[in-house]
């Protein structure tokens, strides 16, 4: 495992982090808690020290699992959690059914997308909510401080006003968080965040199919003290063999596939389909602006595959040129050897 500086925080993070959104019991996902803990411990044992979660993941169960896994080795891990999203009233009512759904999960799976849309409409970034949420997160994480506290896809208007960062500054002064930042919904929102020097980290979508950050954000980071956390590195399953790239029968849904299938087909012409997952991770790590990428999984198989990719050779100059060629119409970004 290689480690990189996360901005100017003085913290060294594993270049491969673990996204923990799939860890924890929810309406659509249920397993023995020990199975989730095994994934967390395996990641740690293999050099991963950056764990990304949120208070909304699995109704907080994701945070609980991290607290249980690393309570006795807190200083050896870097925990990033987020605040802002609220569960929909419908999903809250369904929460009590989680242990009893069993095979019925297959029947309600088609409604997963709609339930997520309902939750995404519910956000709260008020002073009162953040104060309450961080106390709950600290308790679930079994810790008295959080390394990185991020606003979870805040509205553009909230970033523009900037008042929200005063609240986070207070939490930092109180010692409840070490650093704070934004998990940005769009690259334009991330660029807006560059106006606030107190921000230490930005979490952005960056992958082979979504390269916008390379020319809209990265060129302006040289004088900034901001670390970049790359989220959605495998494009919600599109860039994985287990995502069934060939058929479009994806974990991320048909709509997402339709939106990106044009560039995906171009990519498949340029790169051997079998190495697309490998190229996806190596591509992101080619950028020195990226401190860590967070690949989410609850599967030992997928985690082991991601770790295996780290031992593979870096992408060559020619391979990078092929990848950027896909975006030549919308970008003037050039590859340097």
Phi, psi and omega in degrees: 000133174261155182234148182228153175289136176265094184060226179247031182280342184086359180265137175257124183244149177296138182297336172252116175258172179248119173278127189252023181293334181266358180267121181126154183273131179219187181300322185259358186217124180213133179203167175298132182305326181297331179293319177295318181296327178296320179296315180299315181291324178295319178300313181297316181296338181256021169098354178285126180238001181248119183237122185252128180217193177200156180295341182269348183288120179053041178057030180095351182295328178301316178295320179301316181298318178296320178298320179289321184290324190239014180303324182266004176220041186305319185289348183264356180235156178245117186255130177240122176230168189228162181220148175143323182271144176241143177291150177290159180297328179293315180291329177295321178293328181280346184304320182294344182270353186313310183288347189249000186288323176052230182294344180296343179300327179293328182284328183264355181307320180299342182267000183303315182299316181294321179295321179295322179297321179298317181293325182292344178279342184260107177226151179213117179240027180288158179303315182298316182293317181296319178300317180290317184293321182291325177296320179292320179295318179300319180293315181294322181281355178057049183211165177251006174207155176242133184291311179228126179243117186246143169286131189268098180050055180294153177297151180304318183300324181294319178294318182299319180291320176079353182298330184301330184286341174294323178296315181293326176298321178298315180297325178292317179296327179283351179084008181281333175228149178271318180216161178219166182188204186224133166268103191276140179285326179224163177293326177299321176295321179296319179297321177302324183295341180294346178284353184242097185297343181285347178286131183258340184211144174236131175254122186226156172282125180208118180199181183302330182264352182222082189260008187309323183299331184298328181246344181261338185239308187304321181298343183258007185270345188304321182264004182259157180254049186242131175269148181251127175250115183273117178256165181053047185295333181252021174051051177053036176101344182297328185260027180233150175294323181283355174273000178057059183302323186297323188262339185080009177272088196248157174293340183268350177101155184295323182298316179296321179297315181299322182294327187247002188296330179300307179290330178295318180293322176296319181296318181295333177285328184274329184233139175307127184306326184293336182255011180301315178301321179294315180295326182299314181285316181295327179300311182297317183288349177292339183268119181292342179293335181277125179274318180203153172244142183250105177264119182270138177195156171242008186252131175300319182302312182290321179296316179297322179295317179297320178293323179297322181300328182298337181273356181280157179297154179293161175293141179280168178301316181295321179294320178296320178300319179298318181294314182290338179301328180300328184254016186298335181284334185248357185224143174256013181295135180244148181269133176250140183283000000 
